Amino acid sequence: MVKPPVGSGTRGGLPPRVLVVTYALDPTADYVLHELNTRRVPFWRTDLADFPTRTRLRTTLGPSGQWLGVMHDELRGIDLSELRAVWWRKPTEFQFAATMAEPEQRFARSQAKHALTVLSSLPDVLWVNRPERSADCTKPVQLAVAVEAGLHVPDTLITNDPADVAEFAEEIGGPIITKVLGGIVHTEDGRRGQLYTRRVPPEQHADPRIALTAHLFQREITNKAYEIRVTVVDGELFPVTIHAPAGPGRLDWRRDSKNLTYAPATLPGYIRDGIREMMRRLGLVYAALDFIVDAHGAHWLVDVNPGGQWAWIDQTRDAITRALADLLEKGSTT
């Protein structure tokens, strides 16, 4: 069998046992990879954008039904039989030569995507997280599972009928907000922007543009005391309170990140149990959760992000780094 070259991310000539799939300049991943290097845990870092233009895959189906082979670039790679953990963090899209026609690129993208599912078939490999599990964690799914797990979720409406919005606001008897169903990052005219949570005043309840596509509306938690970001790593919880000053960050703290303050948080037992049950049902090993805590102490789950960021919060960065490194080094959740 062809062995992958030994390069950075390996120690003592040992083949990497950890595969890290993320974009080239990912400072959050760097914290964990530095910790793995310190522990002399061999890993290989790559990106979907590298395959198949710069990365090679060679695999054959063995007599036991297990795929055998290697995936590598010019300097380093992995032996599939040695792989024990995959950290599927934030990969970018497959990239192909600009000379390829769009139909050719679509076909090549499909071929590459399906070929890499060979990794998903490997036995006894830990995934943080499996990409299909992260993709399935849509807003409708995560909110429904949260309620099933015993967590509180604000009253929610998903509709493309403007007539439903005013009726919803009347039913809940208070102001409503809207947020995107998918990722908040968007690009327009080559400029990158973000679609933050915003209030929907009564005069916009019947906006005809609502009929153009599906929208999500929720009851606004008007008596908000603060918010909590809970990072979950294999059932271990790292909660931090987020306090936003008056202004745009009060509704959505992402709009005023420079003026936020953080402090350690303690979660009620039923919230901790609900989070772990929700993670189990969603099939996630890692996620970043956002809660709003109201003046009465009720915790309202508003978001589950399977690839959420965590390194910008000083209070929990080192602990989360160690927890992720522990998990990848062990290669198991047991």
NUBALUM-177094 format. One line per 10 residues: for each residue x, z, y negated of C-alpha. Coordinates in nm, 4 decimals, padded with zeros to 6 digits. Example, Ala and Ser with C-alpha at 12.3 -4.5 7.8 and 13.67 -1.06 7.14 Angstrom:
BEGIN
01.2300/00.7800/00.4500 ~ 01.3670/00.7140/00.1060 .
***
This chain:
BEGIN
00.0000/00.0000/00.0000 ~ 00.1198/-00.0794/-00.3505 ~ 00.2007/00.2426/-00.5384 ~ 00.1285/00.2761/-00.9108 ~ 00.4302/00.2978/-01.1394 ~ 00.5414/00.6436/-01.2452 ~ 00.5307/00.7005/-01.6213 ~ 00.4197/00.9540/-01.8785 ~ 00.1537/01.1858/-01.7513 ~ 00.3334/01.2315/-01.4184 .
00.5716/01.5064/-01.3142 ~ 00.8451/01.4981/-01.0547 ~ 00.7420/01.1545/-00.9308 ~ 00.4038/01.2846/-00.8136 ~ 00.1150/01.0393/-00.8473 ~ -00.1471/01.1400/-01.1052 ~ -00.4435/01.3291/-00.9621 ~ -00.6395/01.3295/-01.2905 ~ -00.7765/01.0157/-01.4588 ~ -00.8635/01.0443/-01.8285 .
-01.0757/00.7620/-01.9703 ~ -01.0972/00.7636/-02.3487 ~ -01.0001/00.5653/-02.6561 ~ -00.6365/00.5392/-02.7623 ~ -00.6431/00.7737/-03.0634 ~ -00.8530/01.0637/-02.9373 ~ -00.7148/01.3843/-03.0918 ~ -00.9648/01.6025/-02.9064 ~ -00.8448/01.4757/-02.5693 ~ -00.4865/01.5371/-02.6807 .
-00.5404/01.9139/-02.6779 ~ -00.6349/01.9103/-02.3111 ~ -00.3682/01.6590/-02.2119 ~ -00.1024/01.8690/-02.3831 ~ -00.2244/02.1669/-02.1799 ~ -00.2091/01.9616/-01.8572 ~ 00.1446/01.8544/-01.9452 ~ 00.2417/02.2166/-02.0021 ~ 00.1036/02.3022/-01.6588 ~ 00.2825/02.0014/-01.5068 .
-00.0460/01.8545/-01.3851 ~ 00.0021/01.4766/-01.3438 ~ -00.2579/01.2567/-01.5134 ~ -00.3092/00.8990/-01.6240 ~ -00.4831/00.8147/-01.9510 ~ -00.6478/00.4770/-01.9990 ~ -00.9469/00.3127/-02.1680 ~ -01.2144/00.0646/-02.0650 ~ -01.0771/-00.1641/-02.3348 ~ -00.7593/-00.1919/-02.1245 .
-00.9418/-00.3308/-01.8220 ~ -00.9036/-00.5987/-01.7045 ~ -00.6740/-00.7437/-01.9721 ~ -00.3915/-00.4846/-01.9480 ~ -00.4875/-00.2802/-01.6439 ~ -00.4881/-00.4010/-01.2864 ~ -00.7118/-00.2891/-01.0001 ~ -00.6370/-00.3582/-00.6350 ~ -00.8589/-00.1958/-00.3741 ~ -00.9637/-00.2664/-00.0179 .
-01.2338/-00.1050/00.1933 ~ -01.0775/00.1102/00.4636 ~ -01.2130/00.1582/00.8160 ~ -01.3644/00.4949/00.7174 ~ -01.5681/00.3333/00.4399 ~ -01.3427/00.4678/00.1629 ~ -01.1922/00.2380/-00.0976 ~ -00.8121/00.2430/-00.0942 ~ -00.5711/00.1026/-00.3473 ~ -00.4337/00.1438/-00.6958 .
-00.5271/00.1044/-01.0609 ~ -00.2392/00.0773/-01.3053 ~ -00.0835/-00.0749/-01.6131 ~ 00.2840/-00.1717/-01.6623 ~ 00.4071/00.1875/-01.6763 ~ 00.1725/00.4157/-01.4841 ~ -00.1469/00.4398/-01.2862 ~ -00.3293/00.6113/-01.0021 ~ -00.3436/00.5904/-00.6264 ~ -00.7156/00.6073/-00.5484 .
-00.6507/00.8266/-00.2450 ~ -00.4810/01.0879/-00.4672 ~ -00.7505/01.1024/-00.7349 ~ -00.9189/01.4425/-00.7647 ~ -01.0741/01.4498/-01.1140 ~ -01.2029/01.2038/-01.3735 ~ -01.2525/01.3076/-01.7358 ~ -01.4813/01.0322/-01.8673 ~ -01.4632/01.1252/-02.2336 ~ -01.5140/00.8564/-02.4985 .
-01.4050/00.5146/-02.3708 ~ -01.4482/00.2063/-02.5838 ~ -01.6071/-00.1153/-02.4609 ~ -01.4409/-00.3727/-02.2380 ~ -01.2494/-00.6294/-02.4426 ~ -01.1848/-00.9922/-02.3590 ~ -01.0011/-01.2836/-02.5141 ~ -01.1700/-01.4237/-02.8240 ~ -01.1286/-01.7700/-02.6710 ~ -01.3872/-01.6832/-02.4040 .
-01.7406/-01.8021/-02.4776 ~ -02.0106/-01.5371/-02.5089 ~ -02.1654/-01.6199/-02.1655 ~ -01.8183/-01.5911/-02.0113 ~ -01.7633/-01.2539/-02.1778 ~ -02.1004/-01.1248/-02.0579 ~ -02.0170/-01.2288/-01.7026 ~ -01.6673/-01.0793/-01.7212 ~ -01.8051/-00.7546/-01.8655 ~ -02.0567/-00.7261/-01.5825 .
-01.7897/-00.7945/-01.3213 ~ -01.5527/-00.5351/-01.4703 ~ -01.8257/-00.2723/-01.5004 ~ -01.9353/-00.3142/-01.1410 ~ -01.5780/-00.3197/-01.0113 ~ -01.5019/00.0189/-01.1663 ~ -01.7900/00.1796/-00.9787 ~ -01.5392/00.1950/-00.6956 ~ -01.4232/00.5144/-00.8667 ~ -01.7715/00.6648/-00.8390 .
-01.7714/00.6074/-00.4641 ~ -01.4543/00.8065/-00.3989 ~ -01.5239/01.1305/-00.2105 ~ -01.4288/01.4779/-00.3344 ~ -01.3651/01.3661/-00.6914 ~ -01.4811/01.5824/-00.9816 ~ -01.6394/01.3979/-01.2760 ~ -01.6642/01.5368/-01.6287 ~ -01.9195/01.3759/-01.6577 ~ -02.0360/01.0911/-01.4397 .
-02.1146/00.8102/-01.6868 ~ -02.4571/00.7482/-01.5363 ~ -02.5464/01.1153/-01.5844 ~ -02.4432/01.1013/-01.9478 ~ -02.6356/00.7768/-01.9984 ~ -02.9473/00.9309/-01.8427 ~ -02.9329/01.2307/-02.0800 ~ -03.1533/01.0636/-02.3399 ~ -03.3470/01.2624/-02.5976 ~ -03.6810/01.2407/-02.4098 .
-03.5166/01.3419/-02.0810 ~ -03.3069/01.6282/-02.2165 ~ -03.5932/01.7842/-02.4125 ~ -03.8283/01.7703/-02.1151 ~ -03.5672/01.9238/-01.8850 ~ -03.4918/02.1929/-02.1435 ~ -03.8561/02.3025/-02.1425 ~ -03.8618/02.2988/-01.7612 ~ -03.5527/02.5230/-01.7666 ~ -03.7268/02.7783/-01.9885 .
-03.5783/02.6868/-02.3270 ~ -03.7754/02.6447/-02.6500 ~ -03.7983/02.2970/-02.8066 ~ -03.9683/02.2153/-03.1405 ~ -04.2998/02.0266/-03.1197 ~ -04.2006/01.6632/-03.0729 ~ -04.3688/01.3246/-03.1115 ~ -04.2304/00.9852/-03.0096 ~ -04.4365/00.6937/-03.1372 ~ -04.4358/00.3501/-03.2942 .
-04.7851/00.3922/-03.4416 ~ -04.7897/00.5068/-03.8067 ~ -05.1355/00.6564/-03.7601 ~ -04.9955/00.9115/-03.5145 ~ -04.7557/01.0695/-03.7646 ~ -05.0096/01.2162/-04.0063 ~ -05.2150/01.3426/-03.7134 ~ -04.9061/01.5099/-03.5652 ~ -04.8197/01.6777/-03.8967 ~ -05.1753/01.8057/-03.9277 .
-05.1758/01.9391/-03.5724 ~ -04.8573/02.1422/-03.6147 ~ -04.9576/02.2531/-03.9653 ~ -04.6219/02.2090/-04.1330 ~ -04.3467/01.9722/-04.2438 ~ -04.1862/01.7284/-04.0020 ~ -03.8448/01.5729/-03.9663 ~ -03.7237/01.2561/-03.7986 ~ -03.4014/01.1836/-03.6155 ~ -03.2642/00.8913/-03.4188 .
-03.3295/00.8710/-03.0467 ~ -02.9739/00.7546/-02.9773 ~ -02.6351/00.7951/-03.1416 ~ -02.6241/00.8590/-03.5142 ~ -02.3317/00.6237/-03.5853 ~ -02.4206/00.2727/-03.7028 ~ -02.2412/-00.0194/-03.8638 ~ -02.3858/-00.2415/-04.1346 ~ -02.1977/-00.5184/-04.3150 ~ -01.8768/-00.3945/-04.1580 .
-01.9248/-00.0416/-04.2914 ~ -01.9635/00.2601/-04.0668 ~ -02.2372/00.5106/-04.1435 ~ -02.4404/00.7897/-03.9882 ~ -02.8147/00.8388/-03.9579 ~ -02.8760/01.2061/-04.0201 ~ -03.1870/01.4161/-03.9663 ~ -03.4223/01.3842/-04.2628 ~ -03.7580/01.5210/-04.3761 ~ -04.0627/01.2947/-04.3714 .
-04.2776/01.3644/-04.6792 ~ -04.6559/01.3148/-04.6479 ~ -04.6478/00.9918/-04.8474 ~ -04.4288/00.8368/-04.5727 ~ -04.6414/00.9438/-04.2761 ~ -04.8196/00.6078/-04.2700 ~ -04.5100/00.3975/-04.3444 ~ -04.5794/00.0583/-04.1782 ~ -04.2121/00.0299/-04.0809 ~ -04.2756/00.2947/-03.8152 .
-04.4477/00.0187/-03.6163 ~ -04.1241/-00.1797/-03.5974 ~ -03.9777/00.0422/-03.3239 ~ -04.0076/00.3834/-03.1590 ~ -03.9361/00.6921/-03.3721 ~ -03.8905/01.0595/-03.2921 ~ -04.0564/01.3244/-03.5104 ~ -04.0321/01.7016/-03.4779 ~ -04.1702/02.0101/-03.6420 ~ -03.9162/02.1361/-03.8927 .
-03.7937/02.4902/-03.8290 ~ -03.8453/02.6003/-04.1884 ~ -03.7386/02.9625/-04.1394 ~ -03.3949/02.8684/-04.0086 ~ -03.1426/03.1528/-04.0168 ~ -02.8434/02.9631/-03.8772 ~ -02.7454/02.7238/-03.5998 ~ -02.5417/02.7634/-03.2844 ~ -02.3164/02.5077/-03.1175 ~ -02.2785/02.5940/-02.7493 .
-02.0067/02.4094/-02.5596 ~ -02.0585/02.4255/-02.1834 ~ -01.7761/02.3736/-01.9331 ~ -01.8778/02.4121/-01.5694 ~ -02.1266/02.6881/-01.6467 ~ -01.8958/02.8736/-01.8871 ~ -02.0527/02.9000/-02.2336 ~ -01.8670/02.8941/-02.5655 ~ -02.1195/02.9672/-02.8452 ~ -02.0359/02.9626/-03.2172 .
-02.2702/03.0184/-03.5106 ~ -02.2756/02.7511/-03.7808 ~ -02.3807/02.8542/-04.1298 ~ -02.4495/02.5782/-04.3816 ~ -02.4899/02.6460/-04.7540 ~ -02.7941/02.5371/-04.9496 ~ -02.7980/02.1617/-04.9935 ~ -02.8016/01.8576/-04.7648 ~ -02.6167/02.0430/-04.4873 ~ -02.8960/02.2957/-04.4592 .
-03.1170/02.0427/-04.2796 ~ -02.8350/01.8715/-04.0884 ~ -02.4987/02.0493/-04.0956 ~ -02.3161/01.7267/-04.0107 ~ -02.3804/01.6128/-04.3706 ~ -02.1725/01.8960/-04.5190 ~ -01.9033/01.9667/-04.2610 ~ -01.6444/02.0743/-04.5210 ~ -01.8531/02.3692/-04.6388 ~ -01.9597/02.5151/-04.3059 .
-01.8608/02.8618/-04.1879 ~ -01.8327/02.9708/-03.8278 ~ -01.8492/03.3002/-03.6421 ~ -01.8632/03.4174/-03.2795 ~ -02.2126/03.4145/-03.1298 ~ -02.3864/03.6095/-02.8557 ~ -02.6629/03.4403/-02.6600 ~ -02.9598/03.6239/-02.5053 ~ -02.9548/03.6323/-02.1273 ~ -03.2566/03.4058/-02.0890 .
-03.0887/03.1437/-02.3085 ~ -02.7711/03.1553/-02.1000 ~ -02.9752/03.1210/-01.7805 ~ -03.1819/02.8377/-01.9286 ~ -02.8714/02.6466/-02.0365 ~ -02.7155/02.6673/-01.6918 ~ -03.0392/02.5604/-01.5242 ~ -03.0786/02.2699/-01.7656 ~ -02.7189/02.1555/-01.7029 ~ -02.7806/02.1716/-01.3288 .
-03.0963/01.9620/-01.3557 ~ -02.9257/01.7069/-01.5809 ~ -02.6260/01.6857/-01.3462 ~ -02.3802/01.7585/-01.6266 ~ -02.0537/01.9503/-01.5959 ~ -01.9820/01.9365/-01.9695 ~ -02.2028/01.9164/-02.2776 ~ -02.2273/02.0352/-02.6376 ~ -02.5669/02.1853/-02.7227 ~ -02.7190/02.2549/-03.0622 .
-02.9674/02.5347/-03.1266 ~ -03.1530/02.6419/-03.4389 ~ -03.2093/03.0176/-03.4625 ~ -03.5046/03.1144/-03.6806 ~ -03.5635/03.4304/-03.8827 ~ -03.7355/03.5920/-03.5844 ~ -03.4391/03.5286/-03.3531 ~ -03.6018/03.2491/-03.1523 ~ -03.3556/02.9875/-03.0247 ~ -03.4736/02.6252/-03.0510 .
-03.2800/02.3606/-02.8594 ~ -03.2502/02.0422/-03.0672 ~ -02.9764/01.8390/-02.8973 ~ -02.7740/01.7955/-02.5776 ~ -02.4644/01.5793/-02.6187 ~ -02.2782/01.5069/-02.2907 ~ -01.9733/01.3925/-02.4891 ~ -02.0020/01.6234/-02.7884 ~ -01.6970/01.7195/-02.9923 ~ -01.5543/02.0724/-02.9965 .
-01.1946/02.0723/-03.1195 ~ -01.2810/02.1046/-03.4898 ~ -01.4044/02.4628/-03.4402 ~ -01.1018/02.6936/-03.4524 ~ -01.2833/02.9900/-03.2998 ~ -01.3339/02.8272/-02.9595 ~ -01.0861/02.5371/-02.9460 ~ -00.8158/02.7084/-02.7384 ~ -01.0614/02.8618/-02.4926 ~ -01.2404/02.5302/-02.4351 .
-00.9065/02.3516/-02.3971 ~ -00.8033/02.5943/-02.1241 ~ -01.1423/02.5753/-01.9521 ~ -01.1320/02.1954/-01.9352 ~ -00.7704/02.1978/-01.8160 ~ -00.8603/02.4556/-01.5502 ~ -01.1446/02.2366/-01.4297 ~ -00.9437/01.9141/-01.4177 ~ -00.6492/02.0854/-01.2532 ~ -00.8723/02.2376/-00.9858 .
-01.0678/01.9152/-00.9336 ~ -01.3782/02.1018/-00.8263 ~ -01.6665/02.3054/-00.9658 ~ -01.6561/02.5473/-00.6719 .
***
